[in-house]
């Protein structure tokens, strides 16, 4: 995937602050500190396009990034960080749901989960809700560099049993080794209808 350009556009807390819906968008959602920002940086081959932090709950806005002047990647607020202020926690759900429900140019989502963690109630609810809305969604298991290949596949099988999904429903991803980067771009191309050569 040849990235010719990638730029931050804006941050928003409500629809009135979103950029015009003039490009197809693909969004990334997941628990705080699951690696959304690192994943986007890896996808666009930029070290610091998206600000990363060791502090969970850092992303509290909807952040838009224009790639190759033909599509946007959208970093949604991380959820599930118990130490975040209560008023911030209350904003996350409506902010994420509002974007997904009302954004007409949203083509699909990637639901990120740390491969070291079991699926929790939040992920199950989000996945069921997205499926009920017929929203294209792919599950990404992040931080796969923490495991050997065999240990990683064992984790996938454990998650298959836990969720009832197929092993092929999961994308294994590491922002450090770039594992899964091309797989994600193939799905982005499929979701947006933009040929990979154009991305």
Phi, psi and omega in degrees: 000119182266113179266108181276327180204148176207124183217146174288133181259301182193164170246148184213156174243349180210163187302326182297341181263356180290153172292162179303148181280056187258358175229148173297145181233145173234132187247158180236126182227147179174175179296158176303138176070020180278343177110024180298312183297316178297323180295315180296317177302318179295317182299320183264004177058045175233138184285328187217032174298314176256128180290129179252159181208148174281350181271116178300150177083013183292319179280109183239011181229167171271117185250131184249135180228127180268128182243128177052024177055029180221351179198164179239143167258138186237121179265110181271155182301139175289146182244166171087011179269106189294332184275355176293148177306144185301323181292328176291316178303320181292332181284329187301309183303303180300326180294314180293312182296318181298318179297312184295319184287318192259351184277109187289337184260012176285121186259340181174169182227156169244121177264115184266138176223139176292124184299340182278350186249151173284158176293132181253175185301323181299315180296319179298317180295314181298315181297314179299319181295316179296317179297320180296332179270002181057036177272124177303127182216140174236143180265129181244124175265112185269169175062036181292345177292348178286346183237156167289168180301315182293320179293323178296317179293327176296322178294321178299315180297323177296321180287329175300314179295323183289324187257339186082003178278174177265156179301326180290350178281349182255139171255125177274128188221140172221123177288341180278314182265349182070017174300133177087354184300312181293325177299316180296317180295325176297320178290324177298317178300317179295318182293317187271341185079008178267125180298144183303328180298333182274341182282000000 
